[in-house]
Amino acid sequence: MRGAASARELARSSDLVIVVVGFDSEVEEVVFGRDGVLEGARPGLVVALGSTVAPRYSKRLASRLAEKGLVLLDIPLARGEAAASSGKLLIYGAGDGDAFELCRPVFGAFASDIFHLGPAGAGQVAKMVNNLILWACIAVNDEGLRLARRWAWTRSASPRRCVTQRAELGHGHAGERSGMPWAEKDMSIVLEEADRARLSLPLAGTVKEAIKGLKIRMGLGMPEIPEHP
């Protein structure tokens, strides 16, 4: 294994580039910016996007890269830090099916469950739904634990033992270490996509505010969320 001085250098010597950053503005910088992927890319290069972004952004990005002769695959990642360390991430894949199958052995190096769900954007839709359920579980888990503490449940048993594995991704020790930095972004994506689809998701709005309240009580910072380009 060897490193590269820039995304351009990496793209120049690669058939597949995997991008994992926090926000779409950072995807723009890595792919289209100075010394970015596009500057070193050859026709046919596959760009796999492991970041969580809005589905509409992923579809637009796929079209922009196709104009340059590049292929975009959606591969938003799930399951958190522990799964990443053990190579057991989950991939919600989407994009060109043939390209995806060619890349599957590479994805298998860090993911144990790999799904191809359809055309560009489909993977981000699945991750968006996953995140809505995740943050809802964390929010209701927080309320349940506070209710338990009010009734002095902690004197006889640990409430955390009743926490599901899914909710622990954000509410347990890993959540406290990470600060749950993606909570606001994830829920903003859900609400923006619901607005565009003219869907009423009142619980999703409540979950966003509940997660914000949880982070405030935990003393966690509120990240600056860059606007979509």
C-alpha positions as CSV (number, residue, x, y, z in Angstrom):
1,M,0.0,0.0,0.0
2,R,1.3,3.5,-0.9
3,G,-0.1,6.9,-0.4
4,A,-0.8,9.7,-2.9
5,A,0.0,13.3,-2.5
6,S,-3.4,14.4,-4.0
7,A,-6.7,13.1,-5.3
8,R,-5.4,13.9,-8.8
9,E,-2.3,11.7,-8.3
10,L,-4.5,8.9,-7.0
11,A,-6.9,9.1,-9.9
12,R,-4.1,9.0,-12.4
13,S,-3.0,5.6,-11.3
14,S,-6.3,4.0,-10.4
15,D,-9.3,2.3,-12.0
16,L,-11.5,3.0,-8.9
17,V,-11.5,5.9,-6.5
18,I,-13.5,5.8,-3.3
19,V,-14.6,9.1,-1.8
20,V,-15.6,9.2,1.9
21,V,-16.0,12.8,3.2
22,G,-18.6,14.5,5.3
23,F,-20.6,16.9,3.1
24,D,-21.4,17.4,-0.6
25,S,-19.4,20.6,-0.6
26,E,-16.3,18.4,0.3
27,V,-17.2,15.9,-2.4
28,E,-17.2,18.9,-4.8
29,E,-13.7,19.9,-3.7
30,V,-12.3,16.4,-3.8
31,V,-13.7,15.6,-7.2
32,F,-13.8,18.9,-9.1
33,G,-11.4,21.1,-7.1
34,R,-7.8,21.9,-7.6
35,D,-5.7,18.7,-7.7
36,G,-9.0,16.8,-7.6
37,V,-10.0,13.5,-9.0
38,L,-11.2,15.0,-12.3
39,E,-7.8,16.5,-13.1
40,G,-6.1,13.0,-13.0
41,A,-9.0,10.8,-14.2
42,R,-8.9,8.7,-17.3
43,P,-12.1,7.8,-19.3
44,G,-13.8,4.9,-17.6
45,L,-12.6,5.7,-14.1
46,V,-15.1,4.6,-11.5
47,V,-15.8,7.0,-8.6
48,A,-17.5,5.3,-5.7
49,L,-19.2,7.7,-3.3
50,G,-19.2,6.4,0.3
51,S,-20.5,9.6,1.8
52,T,-24.1,10.3,2.8
53,V,-25.5,12.9,0.6
54,A,-29.0,13.9,-0.7
55,P,-30.2,11.5,-3.4
56,R,-30.8,14.3,-5.8
57,Y,-27.2,15.4,-5.4
58,S,-26.0,11.9,-6.1
59,K,-28.0,11.7,-9.3
60,R,-26.8,15.1,-10.5
61,L,-23.2,14.1,-9.7
62,A,-23.6,10.9,-11.7
63,S,-24.7,12.9,-14.8
64,R,-21.9,15.4,-14.4
65,L,-19.3,12.6,-14.2
66,A,-20.8,10.8,-17.1
67,E,-20.3,13.9,-19.3
68,K,-16.6,13.5,-18.5
69,G,-16.6,9.8,-19.3
70,L,-16.5,8.7,-15.6
71,V,-18.8,6.3,-13.8
72,L,-20.3,7.1,-10.4
73,L,-21.3,4.4,-8.0
74,D,-23.4,5.1,-4.8
75,I,-21.9,3.2,-1.9
76,P,-23.1,5.1,1.3
77,L,-21.7,3.2,4.3
78,A,-23.5,2.1,7.4
79,R,-22.9,0.5,10.8
80,G,-20.4,2.9,12.3
81,E,-16.8,3.0,13.7
82,A,-16.6,-0.6,15.1
83,A,-17.8,-2.1,11.8
84,A,-15.3,0.0,9.9
85,S,-12.5,-1.3,12.1
86,S,-13.5,-4.9,11.7
87,G,-14.3,-4.8,7.9
88,K,-18.0,-5.4,8.5
89,L,-19.6,-2.2,7.1
90,L,-22.9,-2.3,5.1
91,I,-23.0,-0.8,1.6
92,Y,-26.2,0.5,0.1
93,G,-25.0,0.3,-3.5
94,A,-26.4,1.8,-6.6
95,G,-25.3,2.8,-10.1
96,D,-24.2,0.9,-13.2
97,G,-24.7,-2.8,-12.4
98,D,-21.7,-4.1,-14.4
99,A,-19.3,-1.6,-12.9
100,F,-20.6,-2.4,-9.4
101,E,-20.0,-6.1,-9.8
102,L,-16.4,-5.4,-11.0
103,C,-15.8,-3.4,-7.9
104,R,-17.5,-5.8,-5.5
105,P,-14.3,-7.6,-4.5
106,V,-12.8,-4.3,-3.5
107,F,-15.8,-3.3,-1.5
108,G,-15.6,-6.7,0.2
109,A,-12.3,-5.7,1.8
110,F,-14.2,-3.4,4.2
111,A,-17.9,-4.4,4.0
112,S,-19.5,-7.7,4.9
113,D,-23.0,-6.9,3.5
114,I,-23.1,-5.3,0.0
115,F,-26.3,-4.6,-1.8
116,H,-27.0,-3.1,-5.3
117,L,-30.3,-1.4,-5.1
118,G,-30.8,0.3,-8.5
119,P,-29.7,3.3,-10.5
120,A,-27.7,6.3,-9.1
121,G,-29.4,7.8,-6.1
122,A,-31.0,4.6,-4.9
123,G,-28.3,3.9,-2.5
124,Q,-28.7,7.3,-0.9
125,V,-32.4,6.8,-0.6
126,A,-31.8,3.6,1.4
127,K,-29.2,5.4,3.6
128,M,-31.6,8.3,4.1
129,V,-34.3,5.9,5.3
130,N,-31.8,4.1,7.5
131,N,-30.7,7.4,9.1
132,L,-34.3,8.4,9.8
133,I,-34.9,5.2,11.6
134,L,-31.5,5.4,13.4
135,W,-32.0,8.9,14.8
136,A,-35.6,8.1,15.7
137,C,-34.4,5.1,17.7
138,I,-31.8,7.2,19.4
139,A,-34.3,10.0,20.3
140,V,-36.9,7.6,21.8
141,N,-34.1,5.7,23.6
142,D,-33.0,8.9,25.2
143,E,-36.6,9.6,26.4
144,G,-37.0,6.1,27.7
145,L,-33.8,6.3,29.7
146,R,-34.7,9.6,31.2
147,L,-38.1,8.2,32.2
148,A,-36.4,5.2,33.7
149,R,-34.1,7.5,35.7
150,R,-37.0,9.5,37.0
151,W,-38.4,6.3,38.4
152,A,-35.1,5.4,40.0
153,W,-34.7,2.4,37.7
154,T,-30.9,2.7,37.9
155,R,-31.0,1.5,41.5
156,S,-32.0,-2.0,40.4
157,A,-30.7,-2.4,36.8
158,S,-28.8,-0.5,34.2
159,P,-31.1,1.1,31.6
160,R,-28.4,0.9,29.0
161,R,-28.7,-2.8,29.0
162,C,-32.1,-2.3,27.4
163,V,-30.8,-0.1,24.6
164,T,-30.9,-1.7,21.2
165,Q,-27.7,-2.1,19.3
166,R,-29.0,0.3,16.6
167,A,-29.6,3.1,19.1
168,E,-26.3,2.5,20.8
169,L,-24.6,3.6,17.5
170,G,-25.4,7.2,18.5
171,H,-26.3,7.1,22.2
172,G,-23.6,4.9,23.7
173,H,-20.0,5.5,24.3
174,A,-19.2,5.8,20.6
175,G,-21.8,8.5,20.2
176,E,-20.3,10.4,23.1
177,R,-16.8,10.2,21.6
178,S,-17.9,11.2,18.1
179,G,-20.3,13.9,19.1
180,M,-22.8,12.5,16.7
181,P,-21.7,15.0,14.1
182,W,-23.9,13.8,11.3
183,A,-27.3,13.9,13.1
184,E,-28.3,17.3,11.9
185,K,-27.1,16.7,8.3
186,D,-28.9,13.3,8.1
187,M,-32.2,14.7,9.3
188,S,-31.9,17.8,7.2
189,I,-31.6,15.5,4.1
190,V,-34.7,13.6,5.2
191,L,-36.7,16.8,5.6
192,E,-35.5,18.4,2.4
193,E,-36.3,15.3,0.3
194,A,-39.7,15.1,2.0
195,D,-40.4,18.7,1.1
196,R,-39.4,18.1,-2.5
197,A,-41.6,15.0,-2.7
198,R,-44.5,16.9,-1.0
199,L,-44.7,14.4,1.8
200,S,-45.6,15.3,5.4
201,L,-43.3,13.7,7.9
202,P,-44.1,15.3,11.2
203,L,-42.2,12.7,13.2
204,A,-39.0,13.4,11.2
205,G,-39.1,17.0,12.2
206,T,-39.7,16.0,15.8
207,V,-36.8,13.6,15.7
208,K,-34.5,16.3,14.4
209,E,-35.4,18.6,17.3
210,A,-35.2,15.7,19.8
211,I,-31.7,14.8,18.6
212,K,-30.7,18.4,18.9
213,G,-31.9,18.5,22.5
214,L,-30.1,15.3,23.3
215,K,-26.8,16.7,22.0
216,I,-27.3,19.9,24.0
217,R,-27.9,17.9,27.2
218,M,-24.8,15.9,26.4
219,G,-22.7,19.0,25.9
220,L,-22.0,18.2,22.3
221,G,-21.3,20.9,19.7
222,M,-23.6,21.7,16.8
223,P,-21.7,21.4,13.5
224,E,-21.8,24.0,10.7
225,I,-23.7,22.4,7.8
226,P,-22.5,23.7,4.4
227,E,-25.3,24.6,2.0
228,H,-25.8,22.3,-1.0
229,P,-24.1,23.6,-4.1
